[in-house]
Amino acid sequence: MDQATTARPSPPRGPGIAGGVALLLLGTFWLATVFGTGAQPAEPRLRLELRLRRLFETNAPGIRTLALPTNVMLHAFGERRGSERVIVARSRLQGPVLFLSDELDFERAQPWTRPLYAKSVASIHARVAELRARGVARIVLLPVPTKFAVLAQADPSVSADACAAVSGKGAAAAEGPIASCDGEATARAYRDLVSSFAGEPGVEVVALHDRFVAETRAGRTLYAFEDTHWTSYGQALAARDALRAWGGATPRDPVRAGTLPDQPGDLHRMLALPDRPSLRTHPLADERYELPAAAAPCPGAVFLLGSSYSRHADGLASQLQRGSGCAVVDLAEAGRDADASFGPLYEKHGHALPGAVVVWEFPFRMLLFPGAFER
């Protein structure tokens, strides 16, 4: 028999010189970052997990190398983690903050943004016209400002950090260059949406962007640190201003009412980090706020159309109900298009629309999501 066919295969070799060097460099990287002075805060004898938290706060690339085997296993079971859409920036006011790279789409100098924005605005107007045609007495639009634009305008230190992070984020960078990182393009588009409804009878737009910027500058936390959603305080402010636009009793300012149970934020999960307190960016308990109870003449019916923002914390419907004393039908749909609530509204409550009040909450960033407002 020919020797070539009978020879046993060679036993597998080690990683070789190149692989050995790569492993040595990776090991050196982790030793230097975990135990070196650059990754170690001033407090003595910190545990390893607290030092790893510093890596998370600075978005060190090695954290993804560590999480890769876990990501593969979770992906096999349907989890989609380690997203490059999560941006980590450092704020002078709030420390490390997370947000979606999608929130910078208004800042991009891309030709597709303007026509898509105009199409979404037209769709919102069409939905409002439908409600008016069905006899709705008052429509309150509640566009939720983007977390990035509010933070960037309240704290300019976020801008350069975020711009540099997006430029290096594979899929995020592929969306096109960032024309500016100061949030002004997003704020201008937000104001354009508000002004497009000026003078329209029976329609009020709750303009939250500038108010949220001012509150953030004053030291308030309007958005969850590790989540896309607002805090209980931000939600209570939105409910207060929505009630002012709605009419009736004048709502009072939110009051502190305890704390909320901790839940890892969606952005924290997308970063593929373990759910450990030492790998979290901020204190785990969120302050809980609510509107003081009030009473006023109530319309025939009140409906809340919304997204996952309306489902966050205590829930926007309960805030509106507590602050007005009126029953609020909660039709908010989490994880769906911005106008997903309209189907249940028309199918189940069409008979109650004449004379009703409709509050429609939607994330402003969704105006650049294709199809989010299409009928």
C-alpha positions as CSV (number, residue, x, y, z in Angstrom):
1,M,0.0,0.0,0.0
2,D,1.3,3.4,-0.8
3,Q,2.9,5.2,2.2
4,A,1.0,8.4,1.5
5,T,-2.3,6.5,2.1
6,T,-1.3,4.6,5.1
7,A,0.5,7.4,7.1
8,R,-1.4,8.5,10.1
9,P,-2.4,12.1,10.3
10,S,-0.2,14.3,12.3
11,P,-1.4,15.1,15.8
12,P,-2.9,18.6,16.1
13,R,-0.3,21.2,17.0
14,G,-0.6,24.1,19.3
15,P,-1.5,27.6,18.3
16,G,1.9,28.1,16.7
17,I,4.2,31.1,17.1
18,A,1.6,33.6,15.7
19,G,-1.2,32.2,17.9
20,G,1.0,32.1,20.9
21,V,2.0,35.7,20.5
22,A,-1.7,36.7,20.1
23,L,-2.6,34.8,23.3
24,L,0.3,36.4,25.1
25,L,-0.8,39.9,23.9
26,L,-4.4,39.3,24.9
27,G,-3.3,38.1,28.3
28,T,-1.0,41.1,28.7
29,F,-3.9,43.4,27.7
30,W,-6.2,42.0,30.4
31,L,-3.5,42.0,33.1
32,A,-2.6,45.5,32.3
33,T,-6.2,46.8,32.2
34,V,-7.5,44.9,35.1
35,F,-4.6,45.4,37.5
36,G,-2.8,48.4,36.1
37,T,-3.3,51.9,37.5
38,G,-5.3,53.0,34.5
39,A,-8.1,50.6,35.3
40,Q,-7.9,50.8,39.1
41,P,-9.7,53.5,41.0
42,A,-8.1,55.1,44.0
43,E,-9.8,52.8,46.6
44,P,-7.5,50.0,47.8
45,R,-8.1,46.3,47.5
46,L,-11.0,46.5,45.0
47,R,-12.5,43.2,43.9
48,L,-11.9,42.0,40.4
49,E,-15.5,42.6,39.4
50,L,-15.3,46.3,40.3
51,R,-12.2,46.6,38.1
52,L,-14.0,45.0,35.2
53,R,-16.8,47.5,35.7
54,R,-14.2,50.2,34.8
55,L,-13.6,48.4,31.5
56,F,-17.3,48.5,30.8
57,E,-17.6,52.1,31.6
58,T,-14.8,52.9,29.1
59,N,-16.2,50.5,26.5
60,A,-12.9,48.6,26.4
61,P,-12.8,46.4,23.2
62,G,-11.5,43.4,25.3
63,I,-14.9,43.2,27.0
64,R,-16.4,41.9,23.7
65,T,-13.6,39.3,23.4
66,L,-14.5,38.0,26.9
67,A,-18.2,37.9,26.0
68,L,-17.9,36.2,22.6
69,P,-18.3,32.6,23.8
70,T,-21.4,33.6,25.8
71,N,-22.8,35.5,22.8
72,V,-22.5,32.4,20.6
73,M,-24.4,30.2,23.1
74,L,-27.1,32.8,23.7
75,H,-27.5,33.4,19.9
76,A,-28.2,29.7,19.5
77,F,-31.1,30.0,21.9
78,G,-32.5,33.0,20.2
79,E,-30.8,35.8,22.1
80,R,-29.4,38.7,20.1
81,R,-26.7,40.4,22.2
82,G,-23.5,42.3,21.9
83,S,-25.0,44.8,19.5
84,E,-22.8,47.4,17.9
85,R,-25.7,49.8,18.0
86,V,-25.0,50.5,21.7
87,I,-22.8,53.6,22.2
88,V,-21.0,54.4,25.5
89,A,-20.1,58.0,26.2
90,R,-19.0,59.8,29.3
91,S,-21.0,62.7,30.5
92,R,-19.6,65.4,32.8
93,L,-23.0,65.5,34.5
94,Q,-23.9,61.8,34.7
95,G,-20.8,59.8,34.1
96,P,-20.9,56.8,31.6
97,V,-24.2,56.8,29.6
98,L,-25.5,54.4,27.0
99,F,-27.6,55.1,24.0
100,L,-28.5,53.7,20.6
101,S,-26.5,54.7,17.6
102,D,-29.8,55.1,15.8
103,E,-30.4,58.3,17.8
104,L,-27.6,60.0,15.8
105,D,-29.4,59.4,12.4
106,F,-30.8,63.0,12.4
107,E,-27.1,64.2,12.8
108,R,-26.0,62.3,9.7
109,A,-25.5,64.2,6.4
110,Q,-27.3,61.5,4.5
111,P,-29.8,62.2,1.6
112,W,-32.3,59.6,2.8
113,T,-33.1,61.3,6.1
114,R,-35.0,64.3,4.9
115,P,-37.5,62.5,2.6
116,L,-38.1,59.8,5.3
117,Y,-38.6,62.4,8.0
118,A,-41.1,64.3,5.7
119,K,-42.9,61.0,5.0
120,S,-43.2,60.2,8.7
121,V,-44.5,63.7,9.5
122,A,-47.1,63.4,6.7
123,S,-48.2,60.0,8.2
124,I,-48.6,61.5,11.6
125,H,-50.8,64.3,10.2
126,A,-52.9,61.7,8.4
127,R,-53.4,59.8,11.6
128,V,-54.5,62.9,13.4
129,A,-56.9,63.7,10.6
130,E,-58.4,60.3,11.0
131,L,-59.0,60.8,14.7
132,R,-60.6,64.2,14.0
133,A,-62.8,62.6,11.4
134,R,-64.0,60.1,14.0
135,G,-65.1,62.8,16.3
136,V,-62.2,62.9,18.8
137,A,-62.4,66.2,20.7
138,R,-58.8,66.7,21.7
139,I,-55.6,65.0,20.5
140,V,-52.4,65.4,22.5
141,L,-49.2,64.3,20.7
142,L,-46.3,63.3,22.9
143,P,-43.1,62.8,20.9
144,V,-40.4,61.5,23.3
145,P,-37.1,63.4,22.7
146,T,-34.0,61.3,21.9
147,K,-31.8,60.5,24.8
148,F,-28.7,61.4,22.8
149,A,-29.9,64.9,21.7
150,V,-31.0,65.9,25.2
151,L,-27.7,64.8,26.8
152,A,-25.5,66.3,24.0
153,Q,-27.3,69.7,24.3
154,A,-27.3,69.6,28.1
155,D,-23.7,68.5,28.4
156,P,-21.3,69.2,25.4
157,S,-18.8,66.8,26.8
158,V,-21.0,64.0,25.4
159,S,-20.7,65.2,21.8
160,A,-17.1,64.4,20.9
161,D,-17.1,61.1,22.8
162,A,-20.3,59.9,21.1
163,C,-19.1,61.0,17.6
164,A,-15.8,59.2,18.0
165,A,-17.6,56.1,19.3
166,V,-20.0,56.0,16.4
167,S,-17.2,56.4,13.9
168,G,-15.6,53.2,15.1
169,K,-18.7,51.0,15.4
170,G,-18.8,48.8,12.3
171,A,-22.5,48.7,11.4
172,A,-23.2,52.1,12.9
173,A,-20.3,53.7,11.1
174,A,-21.5,52.1,7.8
175,E,-24.7,54.2,8.0
176,G,-22.6,57.2,6.9
177,P,-20.6,60.0,8.5
178,I,-21.9,62.2,11.3
179,A,-22.2,65.8,10.2
180,S,-22.5,67.1,13.8
181,C,-22.6,65.5,17.2
182,D,-24.1,68.4,19.2
183,G,-27.8,67.2,18.9
184,E,-28.8,70.5,17.2
185,A,-30.0,68.8,14.0
186,T,-32.2,66.4,16.0
187,A,-33.5,69.3,18.1
188,R,-34.3,71.3,15.0
189,A,-36.2,68.4,13.5
190,Y,-38.1,68.0,16.7
191,R,-39.1,71.7,16.7
192,D,-40.2,71.4,13.0
193,L,-42.6,68.6,14.0
194,V,-44.0,70.7,16.8
195,S,-44.5,73.8,14.6
196,S,-46.1,71.7,11.8
197,F,-49.2,71.4,14.0
198,A,-49.3,75.1,15.0
199,G,-52.9,76.4,14.8
200,E,-54.5,73.1,14.1
201,P,-57.7,73.0,16.1
202,G,-58.1,70.4,18.7
203,V,-54.5,69.3,18.5
204,E,-51.7,70.0,21.1
205,V,-48.1,68.9,20.8
206,V,-46.3,68.4,24.1
207,A,-42.8,69.9,23.2
208,L,-40.5,68.1,25.7
209,H,-37.0,68.5,24.2
210,D,-36.1,71.9,25.5
211,R,-37.7,71.2,28.9
212,F,-35.7,68.0,29.2
213,V,-32.4,69.7,28.3
214,A,-33.0,72.3,31.0
215,E,-33.9,69.7,33.6
216,T,-30.8,67.7,32.7
217,R,-28.6,70.8,33.1
218,A,-30.1,71.3,36.5
219,G,-28.9,67.8,37.6
220,R,-32.1,65.8,37.0
221,T,-31.9,62.3,35.4
222,L,-34.5,62.0,32.6
223,Y,-33.4,58.8,31.0
224,A,-32.3,55.5,32.5
225,F,-28.6,55.1,32.4
226,E,-28.6,51.6,30.9
227,D,-31.9,51.7,29.0
228,T,-33.4,53.6,26.0
229,H,-36.4,54.6,28.1
230,W,-37.0,57.6,30.4
231,T,-36.8,57.5,34.2
232,S,-39.9,57.7,36.4
233,Y,-39.2,61.4,36.8
234,G,-39.0,61.9,33.1
235,Q,-42.3,60.0,32.6
236,A,-44.0,62.0,35.3
237,L,-42.9,65.3,33.7
238,A,-44.3,64.1,30.4
239,A,-47.6,63.2,32.0
240,R,-47.8,66.5,33.8
241,D,-47.3,68.5,30.5
242,A,-49.7,66.2,28.6
243,L,-52.4,67.0,31.2
244,R,-51.7,70.7,30.8
245,A,-52.2,70.3,27.1
246,W,-55.3,68.2,27.6
247,G,-57.1,70.8,29.8
248,G,-59.1,70.6,33.0
249,A,-57.3,70.5,36.4
250,T,-53.9,72.1,36.6
251,P,-51.5,69.2,37.5
252,R,-48.9,69.8,40.2
253,D,-45.2,68.9,39.9
254,P,-44.1,65.3,40.4
255,V,-43.2,64.2,43.9
256,R,-40.8,61.6,45.1
257,A,-42.7,58.4,46.1
258,G,-40.0,55.8,46.9
259,T,-37.9,53.6,44.6
260,L,-38.5,51.2,41.8
261,P,-37.2,47.6,41.7
262,D,-34.0,47.3,39.7
263,Q,-34.2,45.7,36.2
264,P,-31.2,45.5,33.8
265,G,-31.7,48.0,31.0
266,D,-32.2,46.9,27.4
267,L,-28.9,48.6,26.4
268,H,-27.0,46.8,29.2
269,R,-28.3,43.5,27.8
270,M,-27.4,44.4,24.3
271,L,-23.8,44.9,25.4
272,A,-23.7,41.2,26.3
273,L,-22.6,41.9,29.9
274,P,-23.5,39.5,32.7
275,D,-26.2,40.7,35.0
276,R,-24.0,41.5,37.9
277,P,-24.2,44.5,40.1
278,S,-20.5,45.2,39.8
279,L,-20.8,45.5,36.0
280,R,-23.5,48.1,36.2
281,T,-22.8,51.7,35.5
282,H,-24.9,53.4,38.3
283,P,-26.8,52.7,41.5
284,L,-29.4,50.0,40.8
285,A,-32.5,51.6,42.5
286,D,-34.3,54.2,40.5
287,E,-36.2,56.9,42.2
288,R,-40.0,56.7,41.8
289,Y,-42.0,59.8,41.1
290,E,-45.7,60.3,40.6
291,L,-48.2,63.2,40.0
292,P,-50.2,64.2,43.1
293,A,-53.9,63.3,42.8
294,A,-56.2,65.8,41.2
295,A,-59.7,65.9,40.1
296,A,-61.4,67.7,37.1
297,P,-64.4,67.2,34.8
298,C,-63.6,64.2,32.7
299,P,-64.4,63.8,29.0
300,G,-66.4,60.8,27.8
301,A,-63.3,58.7,27.4
302,V,-59.5,59.0,27.5
303,F,-57.2,56.8,25.5
304,L,-53.4,56.4,25.6
305,L,-51.7,55.3,22.4
306,G,-48.1,54.6,22.9
307,S,-44.9,52.5,22.8
308,S,-42.7,50.8,25.4
309,Y,-42.1,54.3,26.9
310,S,-45.7,54.2,28.1
311,R,-45.1,50.8,29.6
312,H,-41.9,51.8,31.5
313,A,-41.7,52.4,35.3
314,D,-45.2,52.8,36.7
315,G,-46.8,53.3,33.3
316,L,-47.8,56.5,31.6
317,A,-51.5,55.6,31.7
318,S,-51.4,55.4,35.5
319,Q,-49.6,58.7,35.8
320,L,-52.2,60.4,33.6
321,Q,-55.0,58.7,35.5
322,R,-53.6,59.7,38.9
323,G,-52.9,63.3,37.9
324,S,-56.4,63.9,36.3
325,G,-58.7,61.7,38.3
326,C,-60.1,60.3,35.0
327,A,-60.1,56.7,33.8
328,V,-57.5,56.2,31.0
329,V,-57.7,53.3,28.6
330,D,-54.2,52.0,28.0
331,L,-53.6,50.8,24.5
332,A,-49.8,51.2,24.4
333,E,-48.0,48.6,22.4
334,A,-44.4,47.7,23.3
335,G,-42.0,46.6,20.6
336,R,-44.3,47.5,17.7
337,D,-44.5,50.3,15.2
338,A,-45.2,53.8,16.4
339,D,-48.9,53.7,15.3
340,A,-49.6,50.1,16.4
341,S,-52.2,51.2,18.9
342,F,-54.6,52.5,16.2
343,G,-55.8,49.0,15.3
344,P,-57.1,48.2,18.8
345,L,-58.4,51.7,19.2
346,Y,-60.6,51.5,16.1
347,E,-61.6,47.9,16.4
348,K,-62.6,47.9,20.1
349,H,-63.3,51.5,21.0
350,G,-64.5,53.2,17.8
351,H,-67.9,53.8,19.3
352,A,-66.4,55.8,22.2
353,L,-64.3,58.1,20.1
354,P,-66.8,61.0,19.6
355,G,-65.9,63.6,22.3
356,A,-62.9,61.6,23.6
357,V,-59.4,62.7,24.4
358,V,-56.5,60.7,22.7
359,V,-52.9,61.0,24.0
360,W,-50.4,59.6,21.5
361,E,-46.9,59.0,22.7
362,F,-44.2,57.9,20.3
363,P,-40.4,58.0,20.3
364,F,-39.2,60.8,18.1
365,R,-36.3,58.7,16.8
366,M,-38.8,56.5,15.1
367,L,-39.5,59.2,12.5
368,L,-36.4,57.9,10.8
369,F,-37.5,54.2,11.0
370,P,-38.8,53.1,7.6
371,G,-42.4,52.0,7.9
372,A,-42.8,53.0,11.5
373,F,-45.8,55.4,10.8
374,E,-47.0,53.8,7.6
375,R,-50.7,52.8,7.5
